[in-house]
Amino acid sequence: MQRFVGLMSGTSLDGIDAALVSFDDQGVPRLEATHGEAMPATLRATLWRLCHEQSVAFSDLAVAEEAFSQCQARAVGGLLAEAELRADAISAIGSHGQTIEHAPDGHDQKGQAAGPAYTLQLDNPSRLAELTGCPVVADFRRRDLAAGGQAAPLAPIFHQAIFRHPTRWRLVLNLGGFANLTLLPPIGDDRDPVGFDTGPANALLDAWHEHHCQGPFDADGAWAARGRVDASLLERLLAEPFFHRPPPRSTGRELFHMGWLAGHLAGEEAAVDVQSTLAELTATTIALGVEMATEALDAPQDLDIVPCGGGAHNIDLLGRLAQRLPEATLLTSDDLGWPGDWLEAAAFAWLARQRLLELPGNLASVTGASGPRVLGGLYAR
């Protein structure tokens, strides 16, 4: 049996998820243990600033990178303690790092499309290997980018490995800061999966809630449920070209941020109605994405949808999705054996194993890369 650790820090910047995944002799993965390491407030503030500044000093990056590596190491240490394992029991850590900027189509300092494609994840795998005593696999995204891909999303190849059904079409819906989907044909169907980012999920909802209310997120979507959808505002938001662009595509805070939202506000909206409209925006753009994906593969509408990530706990959002996708069946990833809160971290444990086996870690049908590629660099114990 082999064991791998996956580390994931998402756009919410609230902490680092650590997942311990074991593989039997046939390569079947199983989630053994999980640990969440809260992001220190000072580090969260620093990372937030780095994600939104046009120019950054190298010394600021170095300080943030060291603090982030220390936080990662605490996450690994907490996970191993809970599993009662030593570092030498781990074949490798798969470290995603913290995305600072993602520009798969390139952009200049004014945010206009220009220049070479790039993606930047703050990470120091050499330091993490020293701190933990484990081999580390990192820098997963840039090889796909070099091959002409979007470098995102990467989780669909893991979804394919664990969620394909013998007869049912399944659509895995990750509701993190941003939403992405993976449409999986049944086992035996030779069509390749389709996957892409649909737009914001929690990123704008969380930011608007934090600006107007106590707390960093709208628990269960209760505040959004109390408002009314502003049809005019929703129409203006939906005019964003990204929502209508065919895949492959990926996005992030570079496009969807509070400034983007402010540019669409008339100034007279009630805060609670804006929250409701943002929830409707998420549901509507996901439904648009589902339509794009099912049309691309000629898939049926009565498919299984598997929500995961933090947004899978948002009762209001799930209700809006059910209204827009009435023929689909909403499942939970927990019922399928994989707790949705830990799916992305588990994916990077799985990707670390792919790297050690020198097997592909991307799906070209998802990212648009010119072919399958082995992803990530290996940093020895």
C-alpha positions in Angstrom: 0.0 0.0 0.0 1.1 3.5 -0.8 0.0 6.7 0.9 0.1 10.2 -0.5 -0.9 13.6 1.1 -2.7 16.2 -0.9 -2.6 19.9 0.0 -5.0 22.5 -1.3 -5.4 26.2 -0.5 -8.2 27.7 -2.5 -9.4 31.2 -3.4 -11.2 31.7 -0.1 -7.7 31.9 1.7 -9.3 30.5 4.9 -7.0 27.6 5.4 -5.1 24.6 4.0 -6.9 21.3 3.4 -4.8 18.2 3.9 -6.0 14.8 2.7 -4.3 11.4 3.2 -5.1 9.0 0.4 -4.0 5.4 0.3 -3.8 3.2 -2.8 -4.1 -0.6 -2.9 -2.1 -2.9 -5.1 -4.6 -2.3 -8.0 -4.2 1.5 -7.6 -7.7 2.0 -6.1 -7.7 5.2 -3.9 -9.2 5.5 -0.5 -9.5 8.6 1.7 -7.9 7.7 5.1 -7.7 10.9 7.0 -8.2 14.7 6.7 -7.0 17.8 8.5 -7.8 21.4 8.1 -5.2 24.0 9.1 -6.6 27.5 9.5 -4.8 30.3 7.7 -3.3 32.8 10.2 -5.0 36.2 9.8 -1.7 38.0 9.0 -0.9 35.5 6.3 -4.4 35.6 4.8 -4.2 39.4 4.7 -0.8 39.2 3.0 -1.9 36.7 0.4 -5.1 38.7 -0.3 -2.9 41.8 -0.9 -0.5 39.9 -3.2 -3.5 38.6 -5.3 -4.6 42.2 -6.0 -1.5 44.2 -6.4 0.0 45.1 -9.7 3.6 45.1 -8.6 5.1 43.2 -5.7 8.6 43.3 -4.1 10.5 40.0 -4.1 11.0 40.3 -0.4 7.2 40.4 0.1 6.9 37.2 -1.9 9.7 35.5 0.1 8.1 36.4 3.5 4.7 35.2 2.3 6.2 32.0 0.9 7.9 31.1 4.1 4.8 31.7 6.2 2.8 29.7 3.7 5.3 26.8 3.8 5.2 26.8 7.6 1.4 26.6 7.5 1.5 23.8 5.0 4.0 21.9 7.2 1.6 22.3 10.2 -1.2 20.9 8.1 0.9 17.8 7.2 2.0 17.4 10.8 -1.6 17.6 12.0 -2.7 15.1 9.4 0.0 12.6 10.2 -0.7 12.9 13.9 -4.3 12.2 13.4 -3.4 9.1 11.2 -0.7 8.1 13.7 1.9 7.9 10.9 5.5 9.0 10.5 6.8 11.0 7.6 8.5 8.0 6.1 5.1 6.3 5.5 4.3 9.0 2.9 5.3 8.3 -0.7 4.9 12.0 -1.6 3.0 15.2 -0.8 1.1 16.8 -3.7 1.2 20.5 -3.1 -1.0 22.8 -5.2 0.3 26.0 -3.6 -1.7 29.3 -3.4 -2.7 30.8 -6.6 -1.7 34.4 -6.8 -2.6 35.1 -10.4 -3.9 32.9 -13.2 -3.7 34.3 -16.8 -3.9 31.4 -19.2 -4.6 33.8 -22.0 -2.1 36.4 -20.8 -2.9 39.9 -19.8 -1.0 43.2 -19.3 -1.1 45.4 -16.2 -4.4 46.9 -17.3 -6.0 43.5 -17.5 -6.3 43.4 -21.2 -5.4 40.3 -23.2 -1.8 40.5 -24.1 1.6 38.8 -23.6 2.4 35.2 -22.8 0.1 32.9 -20.8 1.1 32.4 -17.2 -0.1 31.0 -13.9 1.5 31.7 -10.5 1.1 29.6 -7.4 3.0 30.7 -4.3 4.8 27.6 -3.1 8.2 26.4 -2.0 8.4 22.6 -2.4 12.0 22.5 -1.4 11.2 24.2 1.9 8.2 22.0 2.4 10.3 18.8 1.9 12.8 20.1 4.5 10.0 21.0 7.0 8.1 17.7 6.7 10.7 15.1 5.7 8.5 14.0 2.8 9.1 14.0 -0.9 7.0 16.8 -2.5 5.4 17.1 -6.0 4.5 20.6 -6.9 4.1 23.0 -9.9 1.3 21.0 -11.4 -0.2 23.6 -13.7 2.6 25.1 -15.8 3.3 21.9 -17.9 -0.3 21.9 -19.2 0.0 25.6 -19.9 3.2 25.0 -21.8 1.4 22.5 -23.9 -1.2 25.1 -24.9 -3.7 24.3 -22.2 -5.6 26.5 -19.7 -3.8 24.7 -16.8 -7.2 24.4 -15.2 -9.3 22.7 -14.0 -7.1 19.8 -13.1 -9.4 17.8 -10.9 -11.5 16.3 -13.7 -9.0 13.5 -14.3 -9.4 12.5 -10.7 -13.2 12.8 -11.0 -13.0 10.4 -13.9 -11.0 7.9 -11.8 -13.4 7.8 -8.9 -16.9 8.9 -10.1 -17.6 7.3 -13.5 -20.7 5.1 -13.4 -21.4 2.0 -15.5 -24.6 3.4 -17.0 -25.3 6.9 -15.7 -23.9 10.2 -16.9 -22.5 12.2 -14.0 -21.5 15.8 -13.7 -19.2 16.7 -10.8 -19.7 20.3 -9.8 -17.0 21.9 -7.7 -18.4 25.0 -5.8 -15.3 26.6 -4.4 -14.5 30.3 -4.8 -15.2 29.6 -8.5 -17.3 26.9 -10.0 -16.1 24.3 -12.4 -17.8 21.2 -13.8 -16.7 17.8 -15.1 -19.1 15.9 -17.3 -18.3 12.1 -17.2 -19.8 9.7 -19.8 -20.7 6.2 -18.5 -18.0 3.6 -18.3 -17.7 2.0 -21.8 -18.5 5.2 -23.6 -15.4 6.2 -25.4 -16.1 10.0 -25.4 -13.7 12.1 -23.4 -14.9 14.0 -20.4 -15.6 17.7 -20.7 -14.8 20.2 -18.0 -14.3 23.9 -17.5 -14.9 26.9 -15.2 -18.4 28.3 -15.3 -17.7 31.5 -13.3 -17.8 32.7 -9.7 -19.3 30.4 -7.0 -18.5 31.6 -3.5 -15.9 34.3 -4.3 -18.3 37.2 -4.8 -20.9 35.9 -2.4 -18.3 35.7 0.4 -16.7 39.1 -0.4 -20.1 40.9 -0.5 -21.3 39.2 2.7 -18.0 40.0 4.5 -18.3 43.6 3.4 -21.8 44.1 4.7 -22.3 41.5 7.5 -20.4 39.9 10.3 -18.6 36.7 9.2 -16.7 35.7 6.1 -19.5 33.8 4.4 -23.3 33.5 4.1 -24.0 30.3 6.1 -26.5 28.1 4.2 -27.2 31.1 1.9 -29.6 32.4 4.5 -29.0 36.1 3.7 -29.2 35.6 0.0 -32.5 33.8 0.5 -34.0 36.8 2.3 -33.4 39.1 -0.7 -34.9 39.4 -4.1 -33.2 39.0 -7.5 -32.6 42.3 -9.2 -33.4 41.4 -12.8 -31.7 44.4 -14.3 -28.5 43.9 -12.3 -28.5 40.2 -13.2 -28.8 41.0 -16.9 -25.9 43.4 -16.7 -23.7 40.8 -14.9 -24.7 38.1 -17.4 -23.4 40.3 -20.2 -19.9 39.4 -19.2 -18.3 37.7 -22.3 -16.7 35.0 -20.3 -20.0 33.3 -19.5 -20.7 32.8 -23.2 -17.2 31.8 -24.3 -16.9 28.2 -25.4 -14.5 25.9 -23.5 -11.7 25.3 -22.8 -11.8 28.2 -20.3 -10.8 29.0 -16.8 -11.0 32.1 -14.6 -10.4 33.6 -11.2 -10.1 36.8 -9.2 -8.3 38.4 -12.0 -11.6 38.9 -13.7 -14.3 38.4 -11.0 -13.6 40.6 -8.0 -15.4 43.4 -6.0 -14.3 46.0 -8.5 -16.0 44.0 -11.3 -19.2 43.8 -9.3 -19.0 47.5 -8.4 -18.8 48.4 -12.1 -22.2 46.9 -12.7 -24.0 48.4 -9.7 -26.4 51.3 -10.2 -25.8 52.4 -6.6 -29.4 52.1 -5.4 -29.5 48.4 -4.8 -30.2 47.0 -1.3 -27.2 44.9 -0.1 -29.4 41.9 0.6 -30.8 42.0 -3.0 -27.3 42.1 -4.4 -26.5 39.0 -2.4 -29.6 37.3 -3.8 -28.7 38.4 -7.3 -25.1 37.0 -7.0 -26.5 33.7 -5.9 -28.8 33.7 -8.9 -25.8 34.6 -11.1 -23.9 31.6 -9.8 -26.9 29.2 -10.4 -27.6 30.7 -13.9 -24.0 30.5 -15.1 -23.7 27.0 -13.8 -26.9 26.0 -15.7 -25.4 27.7 -18.8 -22.2 25.7 -18.4 -24.2 22.4 -17.9 -26.0 23.2 -21.2 -22.7 23.8 -23.0 -21.3 20.5 -21.7 -24.3 18.3 -22.4 -24.6 19.7 -25.9 -20.9 19.1 -26.6 -21.3 15.4 -25.7 -24.9 14.9 -26.7 -25.6 13.9 -23.0 -29.1 13.5 -21.5 -30.6 16.1 -19.2 -31.5 13.6 -16.6 -28.0 13.1 -15.4 -26.5 12.9 -11.9 -25.0 16.1 -10.5 -22.5 15.7 -7.7 -21.9 19.1 -5.9 -18.7 19.3 -3.8 -16.6 22.1 -2.2 -17.8 24.7 0.3 -20.8 25.7 -1.8 -22.3 22.2 -1.5 -23.4 23.3 2.0 -25.2 26.4 0.6 -28.9 25.3 0.9 -30.1 28.4 -1.0 -27.7 27.9 -3.9 -28.6 24.2 -4.2 -32.3 25.1 -4.3 -31.6 27.6 -7.1 -29.7 24.9 -9.0 -32.5 22.4 -8.6 -34.9 24.9 -10.1 -32.7 25.6 -13.1 -31.8 21.9 -13.7 -35.1 20.1 -12.9 -34.4 16.9 -14.8 -31.1 16.3 -13.0 -30.6 14.3 -9.8 -28.6 16.0 -7.1 -26.4 13.5 -5.3 -23.8 14.1 -2.6 -20.2 13.1 -3.0 -20.2 11.8 0.5 -22.8 9.2 -0.5 -20.4 8.1 -3.3 -17.6 7.6 -0.7 -15.7 10.9 -1.1 -16.5 13.7 1.3 -17.0 16.8 -0.8 -15.1 19.1 1.4 -11.9 17.2 0.8 -12.2 16.3 -2.8 -9.7 18.9 -4.2 -7.0 18.0 -1.6 -7.5 14.3 -2.4 -7.1 15.2 -6.1 -3.6 16.5 -5.5 -2.7 13.4 -3.6 -3.8 11.4 -6.6 -1.9 13.7 -9.0 1.2 13.3 -6.9 1.0 9.5 -7.4 0.5 10.1 -11.2 3.7 12.0 -11.2 5.7 9.3 -9.5 4.4 6.8 -11.9 5.1 9.2 -14.8 1.5 9.0 -15.9 -0.6 11.9 -17.3 -2.2 14.4 -14.8 -4.3 16.4 -17.3 -7.2 15.8 -19.6 -6.6 17.5 -22.9 -10.3 17.5 -23.6 -10.7 19.7 -20.5 -7.8 22.0 -20.6 -7.2 22.3 -24.3 -3.6 21.1 -24.1 -2.1 19.5 -27.2 -2.1 16.2 -25.4 -1.7 14.3 -22.2 1.2 15.4 -20.0 3.0 14.3 -16.9 2.5 17.2 -14.5 4.6 18.5 -11.6 8.2 18.5 -10.4 9.5 16.1 -7.8 11.5 17.3 -4.8 13.2 14.5 -2.9 12.8 13.8 0.8 
